[in-house]
Amino acid sequence: MKFFFLTILIILPLPESPGQAHGGSSIVAIDTVRMVFVGDVMGHSVQTNGAWRDGGDSCYNYMPAFQWIKDYIASADIAVANLEVTLAGEPYTGYPRFSSPLSLATALKNTGFDVLTTANNHTLDRGKTGLERTIDILDSIGMPHTGSFKDMAARDTSCPLIIRKNNFIIALLNYTYGTNGLAAEQPNVVNYIDTVQIAADMATAQNMDADYIITCIHWGDEYSTAENTVQHRLAAFLASHGSNLVVGTHPHVVQPVARIAVNAGDTVAVAYSLGNFVSNQRERYRNGGIAMEVTLTKTGHATNVLSLNYEPLWVLRHNTPAGYVFRIIPVNDFIARPERYPQVNGNDKNSIMQFYTDTKTITGM
């Protein structure tokens, strides 16, 4: 499947010929890594029921929800999503205390996601059992994760999460503003937004010779399409302490993408909120999100941003004779080839185009 993207930042031109320096014959090795970040993976009860229908009323099958974006996600070198549910087992529940089937996690892995962040306001929806079972399931399917930990020893050995890909060392950090008033039981650990701890984690990442440090942060006001002053201050703090990219979640709507000036004229990109990746929220602004794509190049020890793009993603809730099922639609591809999406009706198309226009306005891109 072909996808179309809006390029919003290019700061490093490619050489005239691959791997060759300008004006000379010496070969310069250039490594590239392409990363994709999506927003909140929700598990409302209607979605769980839809996965049961997609499983033929015999199992929970989430793969159809991702069928139209699987090739895109799988093509990324590193794909990251925010898992905003627990995998705590039955009874499976939606809002306000989420627990989804483990097949949601396996579907995310089979779709091509490489890392899930787990520090968000629903991390403790099922308490200690839910936190630990979620970690156990992700470990059992070989899905790297960060943000919540069974104990401090686990945090000490895996935070920052280090990802090695294509000769890059990527450090990933994840924090949340809170956990809906629930406190982690000993010895569990959840990464809360604590500037002292964050600064220490940034220093650790730098001491590990990370080429690029990414902070995935759960913050902001729900359903507000504008970032607040706390987000502004925290983004500036993160940029000044070494974060090269800030990726926000929690508001369930898309918020602006901005750049913060740092030393020597460099900038740090901040996506204040990616919105919903998949959910049952149907209101305007809430029925989709963006996939943020960042491509890096590395020559020797120098790492640069080649491009930063985004793809609007809209969630189709399709009403079948048996009930609702869910499908994520890449909006630019839908606009280019609507015939590939026969389930989309007239009202859906209007909502998609409204979301597309809103997203362009909000991001400023």
Order of alpha helices (4+ residues) and beta strands (2+ residues): beta-beta-alpha-alpha-beta-alpha-beta-alpha-beta-beta-alpha-beta-beta-beta-alpha-beta-alpha-beta-beta-beta-beta-beta-beta-beta-alpha-alpha
